[in-house]
């Protein structure tokens, strides 16, 4: 009996589920809170997790910002958005909003304190357009926190500062922060 052909959408769903499983294993050995502690997140912060995936950073972010903060979780994959919604409901996180998009956030200018751009920079189709959008929504003095294990730190710095919108703020073990 022939094996049925898998459509591109089904394959991407399978890829997403495999990625989610790998992330759960990763998070068990290296909890996301350790990375977030390098960012200097304050209670009450307004955050955007750009390319949120299944929401690995959601719960530790919520702990750091408290009930007075807000988290926007953006991803282009509807499965990611569904996973984040389920996780937020399960954990009772009323301050989480989701955004289904591959670039535009729909957020007001100068409205976000910190943007997380973790493990997605290497995969952006239009990185300059995304960085321009992130610059637009960050408050003056806001932080763009970047980590991408697919790129060397020098590559990350070059890509983020190359368009002149961001300047290097601090390099830490797991993340690189840029200022608007």
PATITOR-396707 format. One line per field, with one value per residue: x, y, z of N, C-alpha, C in turn; residue number from 1; residue in three letters. Coordinates in nm, 4 decimals, decimal comma. Example, Ala and Ser with C-alpha at 12.3 -4.5 7.8 and 13.67 -1.06 7.14 Angstrom:
REM PATITOR-396707
n.c1	[1,3190;1,2850]
n.c2	[-0,5690;-0,2250]
n.c3	[0,7800;0,7080]
ca.c1	[1,2300;1,3670]
ca.c2	[-0,4500;-0,1060]
ca.c3	[0,7800;0,7140]
c.c1	[1,3200;1,2900]
c.c2	[-0,3300;0,0030]
c.c3	[0,7800;0,7870]
seq	[1;2]
type	[ALA;SER]
REM end
This chain:
REM PATITOR-396707
n.c1	[0,0850;0,0661;0,2368;0,0622;0,0746;0,2157;0,0925;0,2211;0,1310;0,0538;0,3037;0,4389;0,2971;0,3684;0,6431;0,6321;0,5270;0,7321;0,9405;0,8371;0,8460;1,1237;1,1947;1,0727;1,2250;1,4757;1,4175;1,3811;1,6381;1,7716;1,6360;1,4220;1,4047;1,6597;1,7855;1,6242;1,6755;1,9094;1,8310;1,7261;1,4560;1,1786;0,9232;0,5959;0,6601;0,6067;0,6000;0,7192;0,7232;0,8700;0,8172;0,7301;0,6846;0,5932;0,5600;0,7652;0,8915;0,6899;0,5649;0,7841;0,8317;0,5911;0,6060;0,8191;0,7302;0,4960;0,1490;0,0866;0,2195;0,2454;0,2236;0,2916;0,2569;0,3896;0,3601;0,4034;0,2903;-0,0108;-0,0452;0,1380;0,0304;-0,2115;-0,1067;0,0119;-0,2144;-0,3547;-0,1699;-0,1564;-0,4194;-0,4342;-0,2439;-0,3546;-0,2955;-0,3758;-0,2745;-0,1705;-0,1451;-0,2094;-0,0604;-0,1056;0,1087;0,3504;0,5199;0,4217;0,3177;0,0983;0,0931;0,1036;0,3120;0,6183;0,5479;0,6304;0,8395;1,0409;1,1626;1,1740;1,3749;1,4284;1,6015;1,5137;1,6050;1,7833;1,6101;1,4369;1,2551;1,2519;1,4551;1,5384;1,2995;1,1514;1,3113;1,2822;1,0104;1,0145;1,1746;1,0049;0,7937;0,9166;0,9730;1,1376;1,4660;1,4069;1,4549;1,5947;1,6242;1,8318;1,8906;2,0355;2,1037;2,1845;2,3470;2,6616;2,7772;2,8936;2,7824;2,5130;2,5236;2,6146;2,3998;2,1845;2,2660;2,3371;2,1554;2,1362;1,9377;1,9503;2,1685;2,4464;2,4073;2,4589;2,6475;2,5859;2,6078;2,4070;2,2464;2,2139;2,1793;2,0215;1,9939;1,7383]
n.c2	[-0,1180;0,2207;0,4997;0,7748;1,1002;1,3831;1,6963;2,0350;2,2044;2,0197;1,9090;2,1319;2,1603;1,9240;1,9724;2,1910;2,0703;1,8895;2,0711;2,1959;1,9853;1,9416;2,1877;2,1732;1,9743;2,1011;2,3223;2,1982;2,1241;2,3649;2,6098;2,8740;3,1007;3,1560;3,2709;3,4954;3,6378;3,7688;3,9857;4,1987;4,2595;4,4432;4,4690;4,5244;4,5776;4,6188;4,3808;4,2229;3,9165;3,8216;3,6006;3,3849;3,1098;2,8022;2,9210;2,9188;3,1126;3,2375;3,1817;3,2250;3,4940;3,6155;3,5821;3,7534;4,0111;4,0482;4,0997;4,3551;4,4022;4,3519;4,1070;4,0505;3,8089;3,7110;3,5398;3,3778;3,1384;2,9727;2,7530;2,8036;3,0323;2,9257;2,7416;2,9164;3,0560;2,8450;2,7766;3,0172;3,0314;2,7932;2,8496;3,0715;3,3331;3,6412;3,8635;3,8269;3,8665;3,7694;3,7750;3,7150;3,7103;3,7817;3,9898;4,2702;4,4261;4,5615;4,7126;5,0146;5,3017;5,3478;5,1962;4,9667;4,8137;4,6133;4,3964;4,0620;3,8793;3,5949;3,3194;3,3509;3,5445;3,4548;3,3373;3,5187;3,6559;3,9168;4,0856;4,3571;4,5020;4,3912;4,4663;4,7437;4,7685;4,6761;4,8708;5,0886;5,0314;5,0132;5,1818;5,4992;5,4397;5,1776;4,8170;4,5862;4,2574;4,0026;3,6719;3,4006;3,0915;2,9992;3,1788;3,3535;3,5660;3,8054;3,8189;3,8564;4,1082;4,2668;4,2369;4,3501;4,6094;4,7132;4,8614;5,1000;5,1583;5,0520;5,0338;4,8645;4,7536;4,5788;4,2791;3,9584;3,6313;3,4634;3,6323;3,9274;4,2627;4,5422;4,8931;5,1312]
n.c3	[0,0000;-0,0915;0,0577;0,1853;0,0383;0,1975;0,2616;0,2163;0,4218;0,6210;0,6668;0,7695;1,0039;1,1328;1,1537;1,3285;1,5586;1,6183;1,6651;1,8927;2,0780;2,0940;2,2038;2,4567;2,5774;2,5698;2,7346;2,9774;3,0521;3,0352;3,1730;3,0664;3,2235;3,3158;3,0977;3,0567;3,2886;3,2292;3,0844;3,2289;3,3098;3,4164;3,6704;3,5590;3,2967;2,9432;2,7018;2,4005;2,2503;1,9843;1,7319;1,8849;1,8957;2,0541;2,3004;2,4965;2,6555;2,7865;3,0502;3,2387;3,1699;3,2436;3,5195;3,5789;3,4947;3,6281;3,7301;3,6490;3,4158;3,0536;2,7989;2,4660;2,2271;1,9344;1,6277;1,3104;1,2606;1,2885;1,4614;1,6633;1,7816;1,8740;2,0611;2,2466;2,3363;2,4608;2,6624;2,8096;2,9037;3,0546;3,2537;3,3676;3,2813;3,2400;3,1196;2,8663;2,5206;2,1858;1,8587;1,5290;1,2771;1,0183;1,0224;1,0670;1,3677;1,4661;1,6896;1,8871;1,8131;1,9954;2,2282;2,3600;2,6013;2,5998;2,3505;2,2624;2,0539;1,9751;1,8560;1,5908;1,4161;1,2150;1,0399;0,9307;0,6624;0,5671;0,7179;0,7661;0,7400;0,9485;1,1688;1,1474;1,2088;1,4737;1,5891;1,5576;1,7384;1,9847;2,2922;2,3519;2,4517;2,4840;2,4839;2,2611;2,2681;2,1702;2,0620;1,9017;1,8189;1,5757;1,4598;1,4785;1,7439;1,6496;1,3935;1,4568;1,5824;1,3688;1,1834;1,3264;1,3950;1,1535;0,9954;1,1219;1,3079;1,5627;1,8480;1,9907;2,3165;2,5406;2,5764;2,6752;2,8319;2,7102;2,5612;2,3523;2,3988;2,2540;2,2105;2,1380]
ca.c1	[0,0000;0,1512;0,2306;-0,0033;0,1563;0,1915;0,0899;0,3142;0,0743;0,0672;0,4450;0,4764;0,2380;0,4554;0,7664;0,6041;0,5123;0,8664;1,0127;0,7826;0,8997;1,2654;1,2017;1,0395;1,3442;1,5755;1,3772;1,4000;1,7804;1,8149;1,5126;1,4224;1,4209;1,8034;1,8157;1,5506;1,7406;2,0155;1,7715;1,6915;1,3134;1,1194;0,7810;0,5137;0,7079;0,5284;0,6937;0,6797;0,8015;0,8555;0,8517;0,7117;0,6753;0,4919;0,5473;0,8669;0,9277;0,5673;0,5454;0,8850;0,8096;0,4777;0,6558;0,9052;0,6610;0,3836;0,0151;0,0762;0,2851;0,1735;0,3033;0,2381;0,3247;0,3685;0,4175;0,3376;0,2292;-0,1324;-0,0273;0,2086;-0,0664;-0,3018;-0,0328;0,0271;-0,3461;-0,3826;-0,0794;-0,1998;-0,5436;-0,3996;-0,1685;-0,4288;-0,2220;-0,4722;-0,2048;-0,1063;-0,2179;-0,1417;-0,0627;-0,0720;0,1666;0,4883;0,6028;0,3538;0,2708;-0,0273;0,1077;0,1255;0,4521;0,6757;0,4591;0,6855;0,9652;1,1414;1,1272;1,2576;1,3919;1,5083;1,6081;1,4327;1,6732;1,8410;1,5033;1,3504;1,2598;1,2820;1,5035;1,5396;1,1614;1,1147;1,3830;1,2180;0,8849;1,0484;1,2207;0,8857;0,7096;0,9921;0,9790;1,2738;1,5404;1,3624;1,5568;1,5766;1,7085;1,8462;1,9682;2,0101;2,2127;2,2218;2,4390;2,7661;2,7422;2,9332;2,6817;2,3930;2,5508;2,6199;2,2656;2,0938;2,3126;2,3706;2,0637;2,1458;1,8243;1,9835;2,3099;2,4795;2,3980;2,5347;2,6606;2,5928;2,6337;2,3056;2,1727;2,2758;2,0782;2,0432;1,9108;1,6755]
ca.c2	[0,0000;0,3396;0,5964;0,8964;1,2200;1,4806;1,8314;2,1302;2,2524;1,9128;1,8987;2,2415;2,1285;1,8227;2,0427;2,2707;1,9790;1,8393;2,1825;2,2138;1,8785;1,9715;2,3021;2,1266;1,9048;2,2072;2,4046;2,1190;2,1298;2,5050;2,6877;3,0047;3,2080;3,1884;3,3635;3,6198;3,7119;3,8502;4,0970;4,3059;4,2876;4,5049;4,4517;4,6215;4,5978;4,5768;4,2964;4,1537;3,7985;3,8157;3,4643;3,3213;2,9642;2,7453;2,9977;2,8783;3,2222;3,2987;3,1707;3,3017;3,6367;3,6571;3,5921;3,8712;4,1386;4,0560;4,1241;4,4905;4,4047;4,2944;4,0279;4,0258;3,6947;3,7181;3,4335;3,3630;3,0061;2,9635;2,6544;2,8703;3,1194;2,8367;2,6877;3,0248;3,0800;2,7339;2,7889;3,1324;2,9922;2,6908;2,9114;3,1858;3,4558;3,7320;3,9759;3,7797;3,8899;3,7052;3,8436;3,6266;3,7969;3,7509;4,1098;4,3820;4,3936;4,6282;4,7847;5,1587;5,3450;5,3794;5,1389;4,8434;4,8323;4,5138;4,2984;3,9427;3,8278;3,4773;3,2074;3,3786;3,6400;3,3831;3,2845;3,6271;3,6787;4,0586;4,1288;4,5028;4,5462;4,3498;4,5532;4,8757;4,7573;4,6658;5,0047;5,1745;5,0048;5,0260;5,3129;5,5533;5,3684;5,0384;4,7149;4,4746;4,1497;3,9072;3,5498;3,3117;2,9936;2,9707;3,2843;3,3963;3,6935;3,9147;3,8250;3,9172;4,2513;4,3281;4,2415;4,4385;4,7490;4,7504;4,9594;5,2243;5,1797;5,0061;5,0314;4,7613;4,7981;4,4872;4,1400;3,8693;3,4928;3,4054;3,7325;4,0559;4,3677;4,6605;5,0070;5,2054]
ca.c3	[0,0000;-0,0988;0,1677;0,1368;0,0288;0,3028;0,2051;0,2773;0,5469;0,7184;0,7001;0,8586;1,1335;1,1912;1,1916;1,4471;1,6732;1,6503;1,7248;2,0273;2,1614;2,1158;2,2952;2,5919;2,6284;2,5917;2,8488;3,0984;3,0867;3,0455;3,1884;3,0003;3,3223;3,3239;2,9877;3,0806;3,3970;3,1691;3,0102;3,3232;3,2917;3,5352;3,6960;3,4867;3,1591;2,8263;2,6287;2,2783;2,2162;1,8390;1,6934;2,0164;1,8910;2,1429;2,4244;2,5940;2,7444;2,8366;3,1947;3,3121;3,1451;3,3268;3,6568;3,5910;3,4752;3,7208;3,6753;3,5935;3,2857;2,9405;2,7054;2,3327;2,1676;1,7896;1,5452;1,1805;1,2549;1,3699;1,5679;1,7729;1,8475;1,9486;2,1751;2,3441;2,3966;2,5534;2,7766;2,8891;2,9712;3,1542;3,3631;3,4181;3,2491;3,1774;3,0564;2,7434;2,3960;2,0735;1,7294;1,4169;1,1745;0,9808;1,0368;1,1319;1,5022;1,4964;1,8160;1,8757;1,8201;2,1270;2,3297;2,4163;2,6751;2,5604;2,2478;2,2553;1,9181;2,0110;1,7621;1,4721;1,3286;1,1003;0,9555;0,8830;0,5171;0,5476;0,8489;0,7824;0,7613;1,0845;1,2627;1,1409;1,2839;1,6156;1,6266;1,5630;1,8555;2,1097;2,3563;2,3578;2,5551;2,4882;2,4610;2,1703;2,3187;2,0603;2,0787;1,7886;1,8184;1,4371;1,4166;1,5720;1,8065;1,5604;1,2868;1,5150;1,6019;1,2360;1,1249;1,4003;1,3930;1,0157;0,9360;1,1978;1,3985;1,6967;1,8849;2,0875;2,4548;2,6252;2,5352;2,7903;2,7940;2,6226;2,4840;2,3183;2,4059;2,1706;2,2488;2,0282]
c.c1	[0,0894;0,1306;0,1655;0,0926;0,1185;0,1970;0,1888;0,2620;0,0856;0,2127;0,4855;0,4155;0,3229;0,5863;0,7455;0,5947;0,6478;0,9495;0,9666;0,8369;1,0470;1,2803;1,1683;1,1579;1,4527;1,5446;1,3918;1,5451;1,8330;1,6910;1,5271;1,4398;1,5679;1,8431;1,7496;1,6115;1,8533;1,9611;1,7424;1,5477;1,2549;0,9709;0,7049;0,5564;0,6054;0,6265;0,6333;0,7764;0,7765;0,9063;0,8422;0,7091;0,5691;0,4824;0,6462;0,8991;0,8089;0,5554;0,6551;0,8735;0,6993;0,5198;0,7362;0,8294;0,5425;0,2524;0,0008;0,1431;0,1975;0,2712;0,2252;0,3223;0,2896;0,4344;0,3380;0,2637;0,1056;-0,1226;0,0436;0,1117;-0,1649;-0,2339;-0,0180;-0,1064;-0,3807;-0,2977;-0,1218;-0,3272;-0,5146;-0,3317;-0,2383;-0,3598;-0,3124;-0,4043;-0,1276;-0,1991;-0,1396;-0,1605;-0,0177;-0,0225;0,3067;0,5776;0,5336;0,2976;0,1320;-0,0232;0,1372;0,2745;0,4925;0,5939;0,5163;0,8201;1,0764;1,0832;1,2270;1,2578;1,4860;1,4901;1,5211;1,5065;1,7257;1,7356;1,4111;1,3679;1,2995;1,3323;1,5035;1,3998;1,1142;1,1825;1,3244;1,0870;0,9136;1,0986;1,1016;0,8078;0,7830;0,9879;1,1211;1,3471;1,4995;1,4736;1,5089;1,6760;1,7109;1,9333;1,9345;2,1267;2,2555;2,3251;2,5450;2,7276;2,7787;2,8357;2,5539;2,4121;2,5505;2,4808;2,1758;2,1371;2,3366;2,2811;2,0589;2,0313;1,8567;2,1329;2,3295;2,4754;2,4838;2,5328;2,6733;2,6116;2,5360;2,2411;2,2613;2,1631;2,1219;1,9487;1,8576;1,7482]
c.c2	[0,1241;0,4302;0,7233;1,0146;1,3180;1,6192;1,9206;2,1790;2,1459;1,8985;2,0105;2,2209;2,0246;1,8860;2,1229;2,1817;1,9213;1,9484;2,2041;2,1090;1,9034;2,0868;2,2618;2,0549;2,0067;2,2860;2,3303;2,1309;2,2717;2,5934;2,8287;3,1203;3,2494;3,2876;3,4982;3,7031;3,8003;3,9783;4,2171;4,3536;4,3364;4,4686;4,5617;4,6462;4,5510;4,5089;4,2469;4,0377;3,7736;3,6799;3,3739;3,1697;2,9152;2,8149;2,9605;2,9868;3,2807;3,2975;3,2448;3,4528;3,6902;3,6713;3,7196;4,0027;4,1561;4,0862;4,2611;4,5032;4,3433;4,2194;4,0146;3,9142;3,6910;3,5990;3,4259;3,2300;3,0012;2,8605;2,7146;2,9576;3,0370;2,7817;2,7927;3,0534;2,9710;2,7447;2,9040;3,1008;2,8938;2,7522;3,0339;3,3187;3,5497;3,8449;3,9353;3,8043;3,8236;3,7862;3,7435;3,7146;3,7477;3,8747;4,2181;4,3401;4,4505;4,7059;4,9326;5,1917;5,3736;5,3208;5,0173;4,8723;4,7409;4,4209;4,1842;3,8937;3,7072;3,3654;3,2277;3,4696;3,5718;3,3434;3,3932;3,6481;3,8226;4,1182;4,2806;4,5579;4,5094;4,4408;4,6946;4,8761;4,7506;4,8004;5,0986;5,1548;5,0180;5,1692;5,3683;5,4883;5,2229;4,9429;4,6136;4,3681;4,0378;3,7893;3,4612;3,2151;2,9522;3,0708;3,3103;3,5337;3,8120;3,9310;3,8911;4,0673;4,3243;4,3418;4,3419;4,5844;4,8009;4,8549;5,0907;5,2506;5,1450;5,0163;4,9242;4,8202;4,7102;4,3471;4,0562;3,7267;3,4414;3,5048;3,8513;4,1575;4,4870;4,7688;5,0757;5,3353]
c.c3	[0,0000;0,0231;0,1160;0,1379;0,1393;0,2401;0,2778;0,4111;0,6560;0,7616;0,7946;0,9966;1,2056;1,2374;1,3194;1,5715;1,7148;1,7183;1,8692;2,1234;2,1940;2,2157;2,4386;2,6557;2,6609;2,7186;2,9810;3,1458;3,1035;3,0528;3,1316;3,0980;3,3331;3,2152;3,0143;3,1928;3,3451;3,1060;3,0990;3,3009;3,4228;3,5479;3,6224;3,3432;3,0569;2,7312;2,4980;2,2590;2,0680;1,7907;1,8153;2,0130;1,9878;2,2792;2,5332;2,6967;2,8196;2,9888;3,2720;3,2896;3,2350;3,4730;3,6766;3,5811;3,5704;3,6501;3,6117;3,4563;3,1787;2,8521;2,5752;2,2729;2,0196;1,7216;1,4150;1,1697;1,3447;1,4832;1,6887;1,8522;1,9295;2,0732;2,2848;2,4135;2,4974;2,6798;2,8681;2,9670;3,0837;3,2768;3,4219;3,3955;3,1693;3,0997;2,9306;2,6253;2,2834;1,9459;1,6239;1,3023;1,1395;0,9840;1,1169;1,2676;1,5313;1,6265;1,7906;1,8785;1,9650;2,2422;2,4035;2,4832;2,6236;2,4547;2,2581;2,1110;1,9310;1,9094;1,6381;1,3724;1,2021;0,9976;0,8981;0,7332;0,4856;0,6789;0,8687;0,8075;0,9021;1,1868;1,2628;1,2202;1,4347;1,6689;1,6452;1,6925;1,9887;2,1616;2,3435;2,4762;2,5692;2,4487;2,3574;2,2161;2,2150;2,1038;1,9606;1,7777;1,6771;1,3848;1,5231;1,6259;1,7183;1,4442;1,3361;1,5276;1,4681;1,1747;1,1947;1,3930;1,2516;0,9538;1,0135;1,2948;1,5437;1,7203;1,9923;2,2276;2,5450;2,5657;2,6613;2,7408;2,6885;2,5276;2,4496;2,3209;2,3220;2,2183;2,1245;2,0100]
seq	[1;2;3;4;5;6;7;8;9;10;11;12;13;14;15;16;17;18;19;20;21;22;23;24;25;26;27;28;29;30;31;32;33;34;35;36;37;38;39;40;41;42;43;44;45;46;47;48;49;50;51;52;53;54;55;56;57;58;59;60;61;62;63;64;65;66;67;68;69;70;71;72;73;74;75;76;77;78;79;80;81;82;83;84;85;86;87;88;89;90;91;92;93;94;95;96;97;98;99;100;101;102;103;104;105;106;107;108;109;110;111;112;113;114;115;116;117;118;119;120;121;122;123;124;125;126;127;128;129;130;131;132;133;134;135;136;137;138;139;140;141;142;143;144;145;146;147;148;149;150;151;152;153;154;155;156;157;158;159;160;161;162;163;164;165;166;167;168;169;170;171;172;173;174;175;176;177;178;179;180]
type	[UNK;UNK;UNK;UNK;UNK;UNK;UNK;UNK;UNK;UNK;UNK;UNK;UNK;UNK;UNK;UNK;UNK;UNK;UNK;UNK;UNK;UNK;UNK;UNK;UNK;UNK;UNK;UNK;UNK;UNK;UNK;UNK;UNK;UNK;UNK;UNK;UNK;UNK;UNK;UNK;UNK;UNK;UNK;UNK;UNK;UNK;UNK;UNK;UNK;UNK;UNK;UNK;UNK;UNK;UNK;UNK;UNK;UNK;UNK;UNK;UNK;UNK;UNK;UNK;UNK;UNK;UNK;UNK;UNK;UNK;UNK;UNK;UNK;UNK;UNK;UNK;UNK;UNK;UNK;UNK;UNK;UNK;UNK;UNK;UNK;UNK;UNK;UNK;UNK;UNK;UNK;UNK;UNK;UNK;UNK;UNK;UNK;UNK;UNK;UNK;UNK;UNK;UNK;UNK;UNK;UNK;UNK;UNK;UNK;UNK;UNK;UNK;UNK;UNK;UNK;UNK;UNK;UNK;UNK;UNK;UNK;UNK;UNK;UNK;UNK;UNK;UNK;UNK;UNK;UNK;UNK;UNK;UNK;UNK;UNK;UNK;UNK;UNK;UNK;UNK;UNK;UNK;UNK;UNK;UNK;UNK;UNK;UNK;UNK;UNK;UNK;UNK;UNK;UNK;UNK;UNK;UNK;UNK;UNK;UNK;UNK;UNK;UNK;UNK;UNK;UNK;UNK;UNK;UNK;UNK;UNK;UNK;UNK;UNK;UNK;UNK;UNK;UNK;UNK;UNK]
REM end
